[in-house]
């Protein structure tokens, strides 16, 4: 095998492994580069940067070159008179050719400072585009973390359901043996069959939920339907649910300085201030300057082509001043609308701060209550598992009926599900609090 083939093979192997089993960090890193929403926002950043370059270039003069060539044909005219650069030329030629050339420059010397304010406004817009990209990325990361935790929770719940299903199968087999010897009624065996079928359904249902969460994860990662995908669904230690929960006030204080949605609202408010300043400059006069160099030739002239270009060469320079007197209320309307936009931006900033505080408080309440439920559920699981084991043994010995067994099984299953749910809810909300505080999500 060639060196190139070997290199390609070894480069492909880790990608194949990653495509089969993804950690949370791999999902977050991959989404930051391949998620379409994030990529679109990055394109918007580039677009804003291009507009900023154009706004800066508007401070300099513009320069253009023009050229025109024309043919004239007068079949029934005895003589044609052409006036060019103040000179009249007569010809008997029915077909004539005329050419003119020019270089023109225009420069807005003073427009009330609008151009410079446009640059300032575009700088804010460029920064806003970058912040919006960061905001979309954090939103995607939060969604990925939520789905990833749902996969972990449902995977562990499936293992519990599989254990219950295995036990239900053993109980059914034991019940069928007891039915043969007349130690158990046929109706009780039917209930054991229903219990086993229900346990099988729970296993299939949890697997369906896992597949659905993985499908949503693939969508966020922009992975195609043909690409294999699985997550590293390692069980989390129960001690993680007992970790200290960040203080909500400290998280909020840090989030005000780090969260992109707050920074975006602040930039929108700053942009509205600049737009109001620009609108007020509609009352200012405009001073502009123009200059040009022109030349021409005419085929009917007795002079040579070069001589004509020499004689017809001309230049001009001019200065213009425009003073607004009555603009049909355009400037006043622009000022009033800019003030309204300024008020809206200030209200939006206040609203974003309120929503951020509410979101953080909600995460803190969810984490705190879930942690308390986890402590209670942990004790309940131990109690219900012991009760179920005793009831199962007594059922095998014929000391308990099928109703007692099913009730003990349902109580244990509910306790286990409560524990799993509260554990992963505590871990998720605690990690999201750290994420809002400016830290990384770690699972």
Number of C-alpha atoms within 10 A of each C-alpha: 5 6 8 8 10 11 10 10 11 10 11 11 11 11 10 11 11 16 16 14 14 17 15 19 16 14 20 22 12 15 25 21 12 14 19 14 15 22 17 12 20 17 13 17 20 14 13 21 18 13 16 21 13 13 20 15 13 16 15 12 14 13 13 10 12 10 12 10 11 10 10 12 12 13 9 7 10 10 12 19 12 17 11 14 13 8 9 11 15 13 16 13 16 15 14 18 13 16 14 17 16 17 15 17 15 18 17 19 17 16 18 17 15 19 18 16 17 19 20 18 21 23 19 20 22 21 17 22 23 18 22 21 23 20 20 20 22 20 13 20 23 19 14 23 23 17 19 25 19 20 25 21 23 25 19 20 22 20 13 18 24 18 14 22 21 15 16 23 19 14 21 21 15 16 24 21 14 17 16 11 8 10 12 18 14 15 11 17 21 14 16 25 19 14 20 21 15 15 21 18 14 19 20 15 15 21 17 13 16 20 16 14 20 19 18 15 24 20 14 21 21 14 17 11 10 6 9 13 19 17 19 13 18 11 10 15 9 16 9 14 23 15 12 11 18 16 13 18 13 10 20 22 12 15 23 18 12 14 20 21 21 22 20 23 22 19 21 22 22 17 22 22 18 19 23 19 18 22 20 17 16 21 16 16 14 18 16 16 16 17 15 17 15 18 19 22 25 21 18 19 15 12 13 12 13 10 11 17 18 13 13 18 15 14 13 10 12 10 13 11 14 11 11 12 9 9 10 8 8 11 18 15 12 17 19 14 15 21 18 14 19 21 15 15 21 18 14 17 21 15 14 19 18 11 12 19 19 13 15 22 18 15 22 23 15 18 28 19 14 24 25 16 17 24 16 15 23 18 12 19 20 13 14 20 18 14 16 21 15 15 22 23 13 15 18 15 9 13 10 15 15 20 12 15 22 18 13 21 23 15 18 23 20 16 22 22 19 19 25 22 20 26 28 24 25 29 24 24 22 24 23 23 26 19 19 23 22 15 11 13 19 13 16
